[in-house]
Amino acid sequence: MEFNIKSGSPEKQRVACVIVGVHESRKLTFAADLLDRISNGFISDVLRRGDMEGKLGSTLMLHAVPHTLCDRVLLVGLGKERDFRAKEYREAIRASIRALTQTSANEAVSYLTELTVKKHDVEWMVEQAAVITLDALYRFDRFKTRTDEAAREPRKLTLAVPRRSDLADGEKGLLRGLAIANGMKFAKDLGNLPGNICTPTYLAEEARRMAETLGAQAEILDGAAIAELGMHSFLSVARGSTEDARLIVLRYNGGREGERPVALVGKGITFDSGGISLKPGEGMDEMKYDMCGAATVLGTFRAAVEMKLPLNLIAIVPSCENMPSGNALKPGDIVTTMSGQTVEVLNTDAEGRLILCDALTYAERFNPTTVIDVATLTGACVIALGNVATGLYSNQDGLARELIAAGEEVGDRAWHMPLWEEYQELLKSPFADMANIGGRPGGSITAACFLSRFAKAYDWAHLDIAGTAWKGGKDKGATGRPVPLLMQFLQDRADIALGNVVRRGRPRREVPEAGDDDIE
């Protein structure tokens, strides 16, 4: 799909469709009002008849609006004007794209990007529109012999900005939005692949290909090389599978030489049967998503390199399968981690932490300023936070605040969970330094406590994405979260490193009144 940025009056657009907004109580936006004036009140007459009330997310397609050059005008409900915020803006964009795909219009100009959202500027408006548009258009039909033709993807979408002087900011926002959307698509494609295709070897080769295409460095370690590092905890999980483990290490040097990097660590269990502690058969197909932490990290890495962020970045992905066999890890086994600490394995289905702990120790060699691990780690986090917020744990409150603020900025929210010393007591083992589970109560917290024992050398955060990385039901699939959160975090870090003001909270310029010289 082709995107374009433009400043121009809606009634002069010779396209298949022009998209404008309507608030409740039939309050027209600036662009909608221009169309209404040129059409001698055509839109107002339609609204007075009650065909649309402006409810958030509602749409109404109008054909042959008098005195306009477009074939169609799509009205999008924005809800109450006083309540129009970032969340409502995103919903309106998504609704407009859904409606557009139900038509034969192959080209459209959207004036929703000219709306006013408090504390957000043109760059943000365009960025979010691009991300939401491509997310709404995403389809995974690689293995279908027949594709769904009910929904059509437009060939071109132009995003309008209020003034010609906004074009540069709009282009900048578009580049950011496309990079983030590409990273999300990369993550979703990997997450949606079946386990017989997306093996640890496949994941590693895809990561290598992506990195080398973008000019980044890639190093792939096989099982033998992993064993030489002393990652016995990681390899204990891989033991039950015929698939060899892989440690994926990607490096991007966009910052100053010698500048300490940010490291992202992603859980890459390409299929999780639970091992000897076998999962129930119902819903086990969804365990192909247990590598969504890895997919997120790789998608974020791709987006950061595509945007050429001025920072140094490391991506570390331990990847293997967790399968039952005569050689598989057993409950009661004791394994030695790369750090030298020992773990009594009480449940082989708590395997994610067993591979992540070695990856966190491995991250020390890069002397990172910050390490963030991302994992579909616990069902307990789903119970605690549902599918709305990612669980966030950190050994530094300042880092946690950075991540939460980044998530709020882009609508990819996280919630700061406790990491108190009292929870560490639940991991005590009579036979080893620790157990790999602490019982059902506070399961997500004790999992984070386990990981924290391997992250004492640096500022660290853990994102439990078990509830946010994929959705179930008839529309099941990977979501691409939390790529947007991590990208905003990295952008903020890059801005700070360059001495720039963090973009968050910067007010945008007002929408021009009718007759402004910048309207063509």
Long-range contacts (C-beta under 8 A, 24 or more apart in sequence): 1-133, 1-134, 1-137, 1-153, 1-154, 1-155, 1-156, 1-157, 2-155, 2-156, 2-157, 3-130, 3-156, 3-157, 3-158, 3-159, 3-174, 3-178, 4-156, 4-157, 4-158, 4-159, 5-126, 5-158, 5-159, 5-161, 5-167, 5-170, 5-171, 5-174, 6-109, 6-158, 6-159, 6-160, 6-161, 6-167, 7-160, 7-161, 7-162, 7-163, 7-164, 7-166, 7-167, 7-518, 7-519, 7-520, 8-109, 8-160, 8-519, 8-520, 9-34, 9-519, 9-520, 10-34, 10-35, 10-68, 10-70, 10-109, 10-111, 10-160, 11-35, 11-38, 11-39, 11-67, 11-68, 11-69, 12-69, 12-520, 13-68, 13-69, 13-70, 13-109, 13-158, 14-69, 14-70, 15-69, 15-70, 15-71, 15-107, 15-108, 15-109, 15-158, 16-70, 16-71, 16-72, 16-103, 16-104, 16-105, 16-106, 16-107, 16-108, 17-70, 17-71, 17-72, 17-73, 17-74, 17-100, 17-103, 17-105, 17-107, 17-108, 17-109, 18-68, 18-70, 18-72, 18-73, 18-74, 18-108, 18-109, 18-111, 19-73, 19-74, 19-76, 19-96, 19-100, 19-108, 19-109, 19-110, 19-111, 19-112, 20-73, 20-74, 20-75, 20-76, 20-111, 20-112, 21-75, 21-76, 21-77, 21-78, 21-92, 21-111, 21-112, 21-115, 22-47, 22-52, 22-54, 22-75, 22-76, 22-77, 22-78, 23-54, 23-77, 23-78, 23-79, 23-80, 23-81, 23-84, 24-53, 24-54, 24-55, 24-77, 24-78, 24-79, 24-80, 24-81, 25-54, 26-53, 26-54, 27-54, 27-81, 29-78, 29-111, 29-114, 29-115, 30-111, 30-114, 30-511, 30-512, 30-513, 30-514, 31-111, 31-114, 31-160, 32-75, 32-111, 33-514, 34-514, 35-65, 35-68, 35-73, 37-514, 38-66, 38-67, 38-68, 39-65, 39-66, 39-67, 39-68, 40-66, 40-67, 42-66, 43-73, 43-75, 52-77, 53-77, 54-78, 54-79, 55-79, 56-88, 56-91, 56-92, 57-91, 57-92, 57-94, 57-95, 58-95, 59-95, 59-96, 59-98, 59-99, 61-99, 61-103, 70-109, 71-105, 72-103, 72-105, 74-99, 74-100, 74-108, 76-112, 78-115, 84-115, 84-116, 84-117, 85-117, 85-118, 86-117, 86-120, 86-128, 86-411, 87-411, 89-115, 89-117, 89-125, 89-128, 90-128, 90-132, 90-411, 93-128, 93-129, 93-132, 93-133, 93-136, 94-132, 94-135, 94-136, 97-132, 97-133, 97-136, 97-137, 98-136, 100-154, 101-136, 101-137, 101-151, 101-152, 101-153, 101-154, 102-150, 102-151, 102-152, 103-152, 104-152, 105-154, 106-152, 106-154, 106-155, 106-156, 107-154, 107-155, 107-156, 107-157, 107-158, 108-154, 108-156, 108-157, 108-158, 109-157, 109-158, 109-159, 109-160, 110-157, 110-158, 110-159, 110-160, 111-160, 113-159, 113-160, 113-161, 113-170, 114-160, 114-161, 114-162, 114-511, 115-511, 116-508, 116-510, 116-511, 117-508, 118-507, 119-504, 119-505, 119-506, 119-507, 120-506, 120-507, 120-508, 121-169, 121-503, 121-506, 121-507, 121-508, 121-509, 122-161, 122-162, 122-166, 122-169, 122-170, 122-173, 122-508, 122-509, 123-169, 123-170, 123-172, 123-173, 123-176, 123-503, 124-173, 124-409, 124-503, 124-508, 125-173, 125-508, 126-159, 126-161, 126-169, 126-170, 126-173, 126-174, 126-177, 127-173, 127-174, 127-176, 127-177, 127-180, 128-177, 128-410, 128-411, 129-159, 129-177, 130-159, 130-173, 130-174, 130-176, 130-177, 130-178, 130-180, 130-181, 131-177, 131-180, 131-181, 131-184, 131-410, 131-484, 133-157, 133-181, 134-178, 134-181, 134-184, 134-185, 135-181, 135-184, 135-480, 138-184, 138-185, 138-188, 140-188, 140-189, 140-192, 140-477, 142-189, 142-193, 143-194, 162-509, 162-511, 162-512, 162-516, 162-518, 163-509, 163-512, 163-516, 163-518, 164-518, 165-518, 166-509, 175-307, 176-307, 176-491, 179-303, 179-306, 179-307, 179-487, 180-303, 180-483, 180-484, 180-487, 182-302, 182-303, 182-306, 183-299, 183-300, 183-301, 183-302, 183-303, 183-304, 183-306, 183-480, 183-483, 183-487, 184-299, 184-303, 184-480, 184-483, 184-484, 185-299, 185-480, 186-210, 186-295, 186-298, 186-299, 186-302, 187-292, 187-295, 187-296, 187-298, 187-299, 187-300, 187-478, 187-480, 187-483, 188-295, 188-299, 188-477, 188-478, 188-479, 188-480, 190-291, 190-294, 190-295, 190-298, 190-299, 190-478, 191-288, 191-289, 191-291, 191-292, 191-295, 191-469, 191-470, 191-477, 191-478, 192-477, 192-478, 193-288, 194-288, 195-270, 195-271, 195-287, 195-288, 195-321, 198-270, 198-288, 198-291, 199-243, 199-270, 199-321, 200-238, 200-243, 200-244, 200-245, 200-246, 200-268, 200-270, 200-319, 200-320, 200-321, 201-243, 201-244, 201-246, 202-270, 203-246, 203-248, 203-268, 203-270, 203-291, 203-294, 203-317, 203-319, 204-246, 204-248, 204-319, 206-298, 207-248, 207-250, 207-298, 207-315, 207-317, 208-248, 210-298, 210-301, 210-302, 211-250, 211-252, 211-301, 211-305, 214-302, 214-305, 214-306, 215-305, 216-250, 216-251, 216-252, 216-301, 216-305, 217-250, 217-251, 217-252, 217-253, 218-248, 218-249, 218-250, 218-251, 219-248, 219-249, 219-250, 219-251, 220-246, 220-247, 220-248, 220-249, 221-246, 221-247, 221-249, 222-246, 229-338, 229-358, 229-362, 230-336, 230-338, 231-318, 231-337, 231-338, 231-358, 231-362, 232-335, 232-336, 232-337, 232-338, 232-358, 233-335, 233-336, 233-337, 233-338, 233-343, 233-354, 233-355, 233-357, 233-358, 234-318, 234-320, 234-338, 234-354, 234-355, 234-358, 234-359, 235-320, 236-329, 236-333, 236-335, 236-345, 236-354, 237-269, 237-275, 237-320, 237-322, 237-329, 237-348, 237-351, 237-354, 237-355, 238-320, 238-321, 239-325, 239-327, 239-328, 239-329, 240-275, 240-276, 240-321, 240-322, 240-323, 240-324, 240-325, 240-327, 240-328, 240-329, 241-320, 241-321, 241-322, 241-323, 241-325, 243-270, 243-320, 243-321, 245-318, 245-319, 245-320, 246-317, 246-318, 246-319, 246-320, 247-316, 247-317, 247-318, 247-319, 247-359, 247-362, 248-294, 248-298, 248-315, 248-316, 248-317, 248-318, 248-319, 249-314, 249-315, 249-316, 249-317, 250-298, 250-301, 250-314, 250-315, 251-312, 251-313, 251-314, 251-315, 252-301, 252-304, 252-305, 252-312, 252-313, 252-314, 253-312, 254-304, 254-305, 254-308, 254-309, 254-310, 254-311, 254-312, 254-313, 255-310, 255-311, 255-312, 255-497, 259-311, 259-312, 259-497, 260-312, 260-367, 260-368, 260-369, 261-311, 261-312, 261-313, 261-314, 261-366, 261-367, 261-368, 261-369, 262-311, 262-312, 262-313, 262-314, 262-368, 262-369, 262-370, 262-371, 262-372, 262-490, 262-493, 263-313, 263-314, 263-315, 263-316, 263-363, 263-366, 263-368, 263-370, 263-371, 263-372, 264-297, 264-300, 264-301, 264-313, 264-314, 264-315, 264-316, 264-371, 264-372, 264-373, 264-374, 264-486, 265-297, 265-315, 265-316, 265-317, 265-318, 265-356, 265-359, 265-360, 265-363, 265-371, 265-372, 265-373, 265-374, 266-291, 266-293, 266-294, 266-295, 266-296, 266-297, 266-298, 266-315, 266-316, 266-317, 266-373, 266-374, 266-375, 267-291, 267-293, 267-294, 267-318, 267-352, 267-355, 267-356, 267-373, 267-374, 267-375, 267-376, 267-377, 268-293, 268-294, 268-317, 268-318, 268-319, 268-320, 268-355, 269-319, 269-320, 269-321, 269-322, 269-351, 269-352, 269-355, 270-319, 270-320, 270-321, 271-321, 271-322, 271-323, 272-321, 272-322, 272-349, 272-351, 273-321, 273-322, 273-323, 273-324, 274-322, 274-324, 274-348, 274-349, 275-322, 275-323, 275-324, 275-328, 275-329, 275-348, 275-349, 275-351, 276-324, 276-328, 276-329, 276-330, 276-331, 276-348, 277-331, 277-347, 277-348, 277-349, 278-324, 278-349, 279-349, 283-472, 286-470, 286-472, 286-476, 289-376, 289-469, 289-470, 289-478, 290-322, 290-352, 290-376, 291-319, 292-376, 292-465, 292-469, 292-470, 292-478, 293-352, 293-373, 293-374, 293-375, 293-376, 293-377, 293-463, 293-465, 293-469, 294-319, 295-478, 296-374, 296-465, 296-469, 296-480, 296-481, 296-482, 296-483, 296-486, 297-374, 299-480, 299-483, 300-483, 300-486, 300-487, 300-490, 303-483, 303-487, 304-487, 304-490, 307-487, 307-491, 309-490, 309-491, 309-494, 310-494, 310-497, 310-498, 311-490, 311-493, 311-494, 311-497, 313-490, 314-363, 314-366, 314-368, 316-359, 316-362, 316-363, 317-359, 318-355, 318-356, 318-358, 318-359, 320-355, 322-348, 322-349, 322-351, 334-431, 334-432, 337-361, 337-454, 338-362, 339-454, 341-433, 341-434, 341-453, 341-454, 342-432, 342-433, 342-434, 343-429, 343-432, 343-433, 343-434, 343-435, 343-436, 344-429, 344-431, 344-432, 344-434, 344-435, 344-436, 345-435, 345-436, 346-435, 346-436, 346-437, 347-436, 347-437, 350-436, 350-437, 350-447, 352-376, 352-377, 352-447, 353-377, 353-436, 353-447, 353-450, 353-451, 354-436, 356-451, 356-454, 357-450, 357-451, 357-453, 357-454, 358-454, 360-451, 360-454, 360-455, 360-460, 361-454, 363-458, 364-457, 364-458, 368-458, 369-458, 369-459, 370-399, 370-458, 370-459, 370-460, 370-461, 370-493, 371-455, 371-458, 371-459, 371-460, 371-461, 372-403, 372-460, 372-461, 372-462, 372-463, 372-486, 372-489, 373-451, 373-455, 373-460, 373-461, 373-462, 373-463, 374-463, 374-465, 374-482, 374-486, 375-462, 375-463, 375-464, 375-465, 375-466, 376-464, 376-465, 376-466, 376-469, 376-470, 377-444, 377-447, 377-448, 377-462, 377-464, 377-465, 377-466, 378-443, 378-444, 378-447, 378-464, 378-466, 379-443, 379-466, 380-440, 380-442, 380-443, 380-444, 380-445, 380-447, 381-443, 381-444, 381-464, 381-466, 381-467, 382-466, 382-467, 384-417, 384-444, 385-415, 385-467, 386-467, 387-467, 387-468, 387-471, 388-413, 388-467, 388-468, 389-413, 389-414, 389-415, 389-467, 389-468, 390-414, 390-415, 390-463, 390-464, 390-465, 390-467, 390-468, 390-481, 390-482, 390-485, 391-415, 391-417, 391-444, 391-448, 391-462, 391-463, 391-464, 391-465, 391-466, 391-467, 392-416, 392-417, 392-461, 392-462, 392-463, 392-464, 393-417, 393-419, 393-445, 393-448, 393-451, 393-452, 393-461, 393-462, 393-464, 394-419, 394-459, 394-460, 394-461, 394-462, 395-419, 395-452, 395-455, 395-456, 395-459, 395-460, 395-461, 396-459, 396-460, 396-461, 399-459, 399-460, 399-461, 400-461, 402-489, 402-492, 402-493, 403-461, 403-463, 403-485, 403-489, 405-492, 405-504, 406-485, 406-486, 406-488, 406-489, 406-492, 407-482, 407-484, 407-485, 407-488, 409-488, 409-504, 410-484, 410-485, 410-487, 410-488, 411-484, 412-481, 412-482, 412-483, 412-484, 412-485, 412-488, 413-485, 414-463, 414-482, 414-485, 417-444, 417-445, 417-448, 418-445, 419-445, 419-448, 419-449, 419-452, 423-449, 424-449, 424-453
